Amino acid sequence: MGKNKKLKRKIKSLKGKLKARTVAKPTVSPLAPKSFPDLPIIRGARFATAGADVRYKGRTDVMLAELTPGSVIAGTFTRSATRAASVLDAEAKIAGDGNEGAAILVNSGNANAFTGAAGVDSVSSICAGVAQALGLPASRIFTASTGVIGEPLPHERITTALGELVESLSDDALPDAARAIMTTDTFPKGASASVDIGGAPVQIAGIAKGSGMIAPDMATMLVYIFTDARIARTALQAIVSRQCDASFNCITVDSDTSTSDMLLVAATGQSEAPLIEDASSPEGKAFSEALGNVMLELAHQVVRDGEGATKFVEIAVSGARSDADARRVAFAIANSPLVKTAVAGEDPNWGRIVMAVGKSGAEADRDRLSIRFGPHLVAYQGQVAPSYSEDVGAAYMKNEEIVIGVDLRLGVGAATVWTCDLTNRYIEINADYRS
């Protein structure tokens, strides 16, 4: 009888521990778009997905993109000192020409980061496999991995799936690719644009993944954009770098920069539009604006899918001594756990914004500072605004989309960044990420 009691107590204890460890199944972020967008066909690009059981069974976790000969690729990469083997490999290859075509292979579930020589071998094996399967040089194969850091990548599962991937390549499978590269994402991310260049249409379509570990230092997590534009690689790289700074480098979820951040933009040259050789030409500017819109929309979707997010927050700083100072202030506010938890709790605690401005390291004058919640003036010239009502502030904070405005009134420097709130769900997701 005593043994039975002990066994029952042990079972009860184990059930309690299991219950404590159980995290609710991921639900789609309340900030997600209503539906995945219709993405245009990009001539010269084909896509395929497969389930290789890299980490999770019963889902697609590998995507392959094949690019026609003549395609050029530009990109930006994380500046993390511990970047993954695939990032280092892609950085070394990015400047090559596209005479032979190219391919991109991405897996989810395992980041192949901090895996030493084994990680390098995995990248080499995958590149060799894709090269052989598509008849391309290995120097034109770009790989990326996202997921858990520090675990060897079972790359043979990926190379085994190459036959299936090549056989199923299709020009309309980009939406499937968006789903295959997800990890803790709650929805696939896609965006597109069409722009007239010299009287002919140019199509742009992109996908992204990212939900946590978001504080980009180049781009964010994994982003792949495809276009049929005819454009010189140097011009494309200049445009991509500039637009990255205005989009992906202006978002943050949790202030953490990934080891695996990568953004690639591939131009197949299949449009009838004239060749863009100069990023500053009228044609280059028109293309840049359209590409920038796609990049900003994808960046916003990453924030809207921030782990546990319930609020999408824009922080607009003006009147700084310089744009750099404005950026420091904006990110100090966006990354402050005190500000983010106040937003989650729908608390109009503007004192925390004052705190973040002061700690930012940017030049500031307390008696010139003003703060707004949306259209509502909260603080002015170093104190609460006479017209401000706490009830009005509290009502505004109930919105899903919030704008925090800060005017330093010192100069003409300005910056806008985007972030989300910090909730208990973020802790739950990341406490059990490897379980």
C-alpha positions as CSV (number, residue, x, y, z in Angstrom):
1,M,0.0,0.0,0.0
2,G,2.9,2.4,0.9
3,K,4.4,1.8,-2.5
4,N,1.1,2.6,-4.2
5,K,0.9,5.9,-2.3
6,K,4.4,6.8,-3.3
7,L,3.7,5.9,-6.9
8,K,0.6,8.0,-6.9
9,R,2.4,11.0,-5.4
10,K,5.2,10.6,-8.0
11,I,2.6,10.5,-10.9
12,K,0.8,13.5,-9.5
13,S,4.2,15.4,-9.2
14,L,5.1,14.5,-12.8
15,K,1.7,15.6,-14.0
16,G,2.2,18.9,-12.3
17,K,5.6,19.4,-13.8
18,L,4.3,18.5,-17.2
19,K,1.4,21.0,-16.8
20,A,3.8,23.7,-15.8
21,R,5.9,23.0,-18.8
22,T,3.0,22.9,-21.3
23,V,2.7,25.9,-23.5
24,A,-0.4,26.7,-25.4
25,K,-0.2,25.8,-29.1
26,P,0.8,28.9,-31.1
27,T,-2.1,31.0,-32.2
28,V,-1.9,33.4,-35.0
29,S,-0.8,36.9,-33.9
30,P,-3.7,39.3,-33.4
31,L,-1.7,41.7,-35.4
32,A,-1.4,39.4,-38.4
33,P,-2.7,40.5,-41.9
34,K,-6.2,39.1,-42.6
35,S,-4.7,36.8,-45.4
36,F,-1.6,36.0,-47.2
37,P,-1.2,38.3,-50.3
38,D,-1.5,37.2,-53.9
39,L,2.1,37.2,-55.0
40,P,2.9,37.7,-58.7
41,I,4.8,35.2,-60.8
42,I,8.4,36.2,-61.1
43,R,9.7,35.1,-64.5
44,G,13.0,33.3,-64.2
45,A,12.4,32.0,-60.7
46,R,11.0,28.7,-59.6
47,F,10.4,27.4,-56.1
48,A,9.8,24.1,-54.2
49,T,9.4,22.9,-50.6
50,A,9.8,19.6,-48.8
51,G,9.6,18.0,-45.4
52,A,13.0,16.8,-44.4
53,D,12.4,16.3,-40.7
54,V,15.3,18.6,-39.8
55,R,13.8,19.1,-36.4
56,Y,10.0,18.7,-36.5
57,K,8.1,16.0,-38.2
58,G,5.0,16.5,-40.3
59,R,5.7,19.9,-41.8
60,T,7.7,21.4,-44.7
61,D,11.0,22.7,-43.5
62,V,13.1,23.2,-46.6
63,M,12.6,25.5,-49.5
64,L,14.6,25.7,-52.8
65,A,14.6,28.6,-55.2
66,E,16.1,28.2,-58.7
67,L,17.1,31.3,-60.7
68,T,17.6,31.5,-64.4
69,P,21.0,32.3,-66.0
70,G,21.7,36.0,-66.0
71,S,20.2,36.5,-62.6
72,V,22.1,38.9,-60.2
73,I,21.9,38.7,-56.4
74,A,22.5,41.4,-53.8
75,G,22.2,41.1,-50.1
76,T,22.9,42.2,-46.6
77,F,24.1,40.1,-43.7
78,T,24.3,40.2,-39.9
79,R,27.3,41.8,-38.4
80,S,27.1,39.5,-35.4
81,A,30.6,38.3,-34.3
82,T,29.1,34.8,-34.0
83,R,27.4,34.5,-37.4
84,A,26.5,31.2,-38.8
85,A,28.5,29.2,-41.4
86,S,25.9,29.8,-44.1
87,V,26.1,33.6,-43.6
88,L,29.9,33.5,-44.0
89,D,29.6,31.4,-47.1
90,A,26.9,33.6,-48.7
91,E,28.9,36.7,-47.9
92,A,31.9,35.3,-49.7
93,K,29.8,34.5,-52.8
94,I,27.5,37.5,-53.1
95,A,29.6,39.5,-55.5
96,G,29.7,36.8,-58.2
97,D,28.1,37.2,-61.6
98,G,25.0,35.3,-62.7
99,N,25.9,33.9,-66.0
100,E,25.3,30.3,-64.8
101,G,22.1,31.0,-62.9
102,A,21.9,30.5,-59.1
103,A,19.9,28.7,-56.4
104,I,18.9,29.4,-52.8
105,L,18.2,26.7,-50.2
106,V,16.8,27.4,-46.8
107,N,16.0,25.1,-43.9
108,S,14.1,25.8,-40.7
109,G,14.4,24.1,-37.3
110,N,18.2,24.3,-37.0
111,A,20.3,27.4,-37.3
112,N,23.6,25.5,-38.0
113,A,25.3,28.3,-35.9
114,F,28.1,27.8,-33.4
115,T,28.6,24.3,-34.8
116,G,32.3,24.7,-35.7
117,A,33.9,22.7,-38.5
118,A,30.8,20.5,-38.7
119,G,28.7,23.6,-39.7
120,V,31.1,24.4,-42.5
121,D,31.0,20.9,-43.7
122,S,27.2,20.9,-43.7
123,V,27.1,24.1,-45.8
124,S,29.6,22.6,-48.3
125,S,27.6,19.3,-48.5
126,I,24.4,21.1,-49.2
127,C,25.9,23.4,-51.8
128,A,27.5,20.5,-53.5
129,G,24.3,18.6,-53.5
130,V,22.2,21.4,-54.9
131,A,24.9,22.2,-57.5
132,Q,24.9,18.7,-58.8
133,A,21.1,18.5,-58.8
134,L,20.6,21.7,-60.8
135,G,23.8,21.6,-62.9
136,L,25.2,24.8,-61.3
137,P,28.6,25.7,-59.8
138,A,28.7,25.5,-56.0
139,S,29.8,29.2,-56.0
140,R,26.3,30.1,-57.1
141,I,24.5,28.2,-54.4
142,F,23.3,30.2,-51.3
143,T,22.1,28.5,-48.2
144,A,20.6,29.7,-45.0
145,S,19.5,28.0,-41.8
146,T,17.2,29.2,-39.0
147,G,16.2,27.6,-35.7
148,V,18.1,26.3,-32.7
149,I,21.7,27.5,-32.2
150,G,24.5,25.1,-31.3
151,E,23.1,21.8,-32.6
152,P,24.8,20.1,-35.6
153,L,22.7,20.3,-38.7
154,P,21.6,16.8,-40.0
155,H,22.3,18.0,-43.5
156,E,22.0,14.5,-45.0
157,R,18.2,14.8,-44.4
158,I,18.2,17.9,-46.6
159,T,20.4,16.4,-49.4
160,T,18.2,13.3,-49.4
161,A,15.2,15.6,-50.2
162,L,16.9,17.3,-53.1
163,G,15.4,15.0,-55.7
164,E,11.9,15.7,-54.5
165,L,12.6,19.5,-54.4
166,V,14.0,19.6,-58.0
167,E,11.1,17.6,-59.4
168,S,8.5,19.9,-57.8
169,L,10.0,23.2,-58.8
170,S,7.2,25.6,-59.9
171,D,6.9,29.3,-60.6
172,D,3.9,29.7,-58.3
173,A,5.2,28.0,-55.1
174,L,6.6,31.1,-53.4
175,P,3.8,31.2,-50.8
176,D,4.7,27.6,-49.9
177,A,8.3,28.7,-49.5
178,A,7.2,31.4,-47.0
179,R,5.6,28.7,-44.8
180,A,8.6,26.3,-45.1
181,I,11.0,28.8,-43.5
182,M,8.9,29.6,-40.4
183,T,10.1,28.7,-36.9
184,T,8.2,30.4,-34.1
185,D,6.4,32.6,-36.6
186,T,2.6,32.4,-36.3
187,F,1.9,33.4,-39.9
188,P,3.8,33.3,-43.2
189,K,5.0,36.7,-44.4
190,G,4.8,38.0,-48.0
191,A,4.6,41.2,-49.9
192,S,4.7,42.4,-53.5
193,A,4.8,45.4,-55.8
194,S,4.6,46.3,-59.5
195,V,6.3,49.3,-61.0
196,D,6.5,50.7,-64.5
197,I,10.1,51.1,-65.7
198,G,10.4,52.7,-69.2
199,G,6.9,51.7,-70.2
200,A,7.2,48.0,-69.1
201,P,6.0,46.4,-65.8
202,V,8.5,45.1,-63.3
203,Q,7.3,42.7,-60.7
204,I,8.6,42.3,-57.1
205,A,7.6,39.6,-54.6
206,G,9.2,38.7,-51.3
207,I,8.9,36.5,-48.3
208,A,10.4,36.7,-44.8
209,K,10.6,34.8,-41.5
210,G,11.1,36.3,-38.1
211,S,9.3,36.5,-34.8
212,G,11.9,36.6,-32.0
213,M,15.6,37.5,-31.7
214,I,14.8,40.6,-33.7
215,A,17.1,43.6,-33.4
216,P,18.7,43.7,-36.8
217,D,22.2,44.8,-37.6
218,M,21.8,44.6,-41.4
219,A,18.4,43.0,-42.2
220,T,16.4,40.7,-40.0
221,M,16.3,37.0,-39.7
222,L,15.7,35.6,-43.2
223,V,14.3,37.6,-46.1
224,Y,14.1,36.6,-49.8
225,I,12.9,39.0,-52.5
226,F,12.6,38.2,-56.2
227,T,12.1,40.5,-59.1
228,D,12.2,40.2,-62.9
229,A,13.9,43.6,-63.2
230,R,16.9,44.1,-65.5
231,I,19.4,45.7,-63.2
232,A,23.2,45.7,-62.8
233,R,24.4,44.0,-59.6
234,T,26.2,47.1,-58.3
235,A,23.1,49.2,-58.7
236,L,20.9,46.5,-57.0
237,Q,23.3,46.2,-54.1
238,A,23.3,50.0,-53.6
239,I,19.5,50.1,-53.6
240,V,19.2,47.0,-51.3
241,S,21.7,48.5,-48.7
242,R,19.9,51.8,-48.7
243,Q,16.4,50.4,-48.4
244,C,17.5,47.9,-45.7
245,D,18.6,50.8,-43.5
246,A,15.1,52.4,-43.9
247,S,13.2,49.2,-43.2
248,F,14.7,46.1,-41.5
249,N,17.3,48.1,-39.6
250,C,14.4,50.2,-38.1
251,I,12.6,47.4,-36.3
252,T,13.1,45.6,-33.0
253,V,11.2,43.0,-31.1
254,D,13.5,42.1,-28.2
255,S,16.8,43.9,-28.8
256,D,18.6,40.6,-29.8
257,T,20.5,40.3,-33.0
258,S,20.5,36.9,-34.6
259,T,23.5,34.8,-35.7
260,S,21.7,34.0,-38.9
261,D,20.3,37.3,-40.3
262,M,20.3,37.4,-44.1
263,L,18.5,39.3,-46.8
264,L,18.9,38.4,-50.5
265,V,17.3,40.1,-53.4
266,A,17.5,38.3,-56.8
267,A,16.8,39.9,-60.1
268,T,16.2,37.6,-63.0
269,G,16.3,40.2,-65.8
270,Q,13.3,38.7,-67.5
271,S,11.2,41.9,-67.7
272,E,10.9,43.8,-70.9
273,A,11.9,47.0,-69.0
274,P,15.2,48.7,-69.8
275,L,18.4,47.9,-67.9
276,I,18.9,49.9,-64.7
277,E,22.6,50.6,-64.5
278,D,22.6,53.6,-62.1
279,A,20.7,53.5,-58.8
280,S,20.3,57.3,-58.9
281,S,18.7,57.3,-62.4
282,P,15.0,58.0,-62.6
283,E,14.5,54.2,-63.4
284,G,16.7,53.3,-60.4
285,K,14.7,55.6,-58.1
286,A,11.4,54.2,-59.3
287,F,12.6,50.6,-58.7
288,S,14.1,51.6,-55.4
289,E,10.8,53.0,-54.1
290,A,8.9,49.9,-55.1
291,L,11.5,47.6,-53.6
292,G,11.6,49.7,-50.4
293,N,7.8,49.4,-50.0
294,V,8.1,45.6,-50.2
295,M,10.9,45.6,-47.7
296,L,9.1,47.9,-45.3
297,E,5.9,45.8,-45.4
298,L,7.8,42.6,-44.7
299,A,9.7,44.4,-41.8
300,H,6.4,45.5,-40.3
301,Q,5.0,41.9,-40.6
302,V,8.0,40.7,-38.6
303,V,7.1,43.1,-35.8
304,R,3.4,42.2,-36.0
305,D,4.5,38.6,-35.4
306,G,6.8,39.5,-32.5
307,E,6.6,36.6,-30.1
308,G,3.6,37.2,-27.9
309,A,2.9,40.6,-29.4
310,T,-0.5,42.2,-29.0
311,K,0.4,45.8,-29.9
312,F,2.2,47.3,-33.0
313,V,4.1,50.4,-31.9
314,E,5.6,53.2,-34.1
315,I,8.1,55.5,-32.4
316,A,8.6,58.7,-34.2
317,V,11.4,61.0,-32.9
318,S,11.9,64.5,-34.3
319,G,13.8,67.6,-33.3
320,A,17.0,65.8,-32.5
321,R,20.5,67.3,-33.0
322,S,21.1,64.7,-35.7
323,D,19.4,61.7,-37.3
324,A,21.8,59.5,-35.4
325,D,20.7,61.0,-32.1
326,A,17.0,60.6,-33.1
327,R,17.7,56.9,-33.9
328,R,19.4,56.4,-30.5
329,V,16.4,57.8,-28.7
330,A,13.9,55.8,-30.8
331,F,15.6,52.5,-30.1
332,A,16.1,53.3,-26.4
333,I,12.3,53.7,-26.2
334,A,11.6,50.7,-28.5
335,N,13.9,48.3,-26.6
336,S,13.0,49.4,-23.0
337,P,11.3,46.5,-21.2
338,L,9.6,49.1,-19.0
339,V,8.1,50.9,-21.9
340,K,7.1,47.6,-23.7
341,T,5.5,46.1,-20.6
342,A,3.6,49.3,-20.0
343,V,2.3,49.2,-23.5
344,A,1.3,45.5,-23.0
345,G,-0.6,46.6,-19.9
346,E,-2.3,49.5,-21.7
347,D,-0.7,51.8,-19.1
348,P,0.0,55.4,-20.5
349,N,3.1,55.6,-18.3
350,W,4.9,58.4,-20.2
351,G,7.5,58.7,-17.4
352,R,9.1,55.5,-18.8
353,I,9.5,57.3,-22.1
354,V,11.2,60.2,-20.4
355,M,13.5,57.6,-18.7
356,A,14.4,56.0,-22.1
357,V,15.2,59.4,-23.7
358,G,17.5,60.2,-20.8
359,K,19.4,56.9,-20.9
360,S,19.8,56.9,-24.7
361,G,23.1,58.8,-24.8
362,A,21.6,61.3,-27.2
363,E,21.6,65.0,-26.5
364,A,18.4,66.0,-24.8
365,D,17.0,69.0,-22.8
366,R,14.4,68.1,-20.3
367,D,12.7,71.5,-20.5
368,R,12.3,71.3,-24.3
369,L,11.0,67.8,-24.6
370,S,7.5,67.0,-25.7
371,I,5.7,63.6,-25.9
372,R,2.6,62.5,-27.7
373,F,0.5,59.4,-27.7
374,G,-1.0,59.5,-31.2
375,P,-2.6,62.9,-31.5
376,H,-2.7,63.5,-27.8
377,L,0.0,65.9,-26.3
378,V,1.1,64.2,-23.1
379,A,4.2,66.2,-21.9
380,Y,5.4,69.6,-23.0
381,Q,8.5,71.7,-22.0
382,G,9.6,69.4,-19.2
383,Q,6.3,68.6,-17.5
384,V,2.9,67.1,-18.1
385,A,0.8,69.1,-20.6
386,P,-2.0,71.1,-19.0
387,S,-4.4,69.7,-21.6
388,Y,-3.5,66.0,-20.9
389,S,-6.0,63.7,-19.3
390,E,-4.9,60.3,-18.0
391,D,-8.3,58.9,-19.1
392,V,-7.6,59.9,-22.7
393,G,-4.1,58.4,-22.5
394,A,-5.5,55.1,-21.1
395,A,-8.2,54.9,-23.8
396,Y,-5.6,55.5,-26.5
397,M,-3.4,52.7,-25.2
398,K,-6.2,50.2,-25.8
399,N,-5.6,50.4,-29.6
400,E,-3.8,47.6,-31.4
401,E,-1.6,50.2,-33.2
402,I,0.1,52.9,-31.2
403,V,2.2,55.8,-32.2
404,I,4.6,57.4,-29.6
405,G,5.9,60.7,-30.7
406,V,8.9,62.5,-29.1
407,D,10.1,66.0,-30.1
408,L,13.4,66.9,-28.6
409,R,13.2,70.5,-30.1
410,L,17.0,70.7,-30.5
411,G,17.4,70.4,-34.3
412,V,16.1,68.7,-37.4
413,G,17.2,65.2,-36.8
414,A,14.5,62.5,-37.2
415,A,14.0,58.8,-37.1
416,T,11.1,56.3,-37.0
417,V,11.4,52.7,-35.7
418,W,8.8,50.0,-35.1
419,T,8.4,47.6,-32.2
420,C,5.8,45.6,-30.3
421,D,4.9,45.1,-26.7
422,L,6.4,42.6,-24.3
423,T,3.9,40.1,-22.8
424,N,4.0,36.9,-20.7
425,R,3.6,34.9,-23.9
426,Y,7.1,36.0,-25.0
427,I,8.5,34.4,-21.8
428,E,6.5,31.2,-22.4
429,I,7.6,30.8,-26.0
430,N,11.3,31.3,-25.2
431,A,11.4,29.3,-22.0
432,D,10.2,26.3,-23.9
433,Y,11.8,26.9,-27.3
434,R,14.1,23.8,-27.2
435,S,11.6,21.5,-25.4
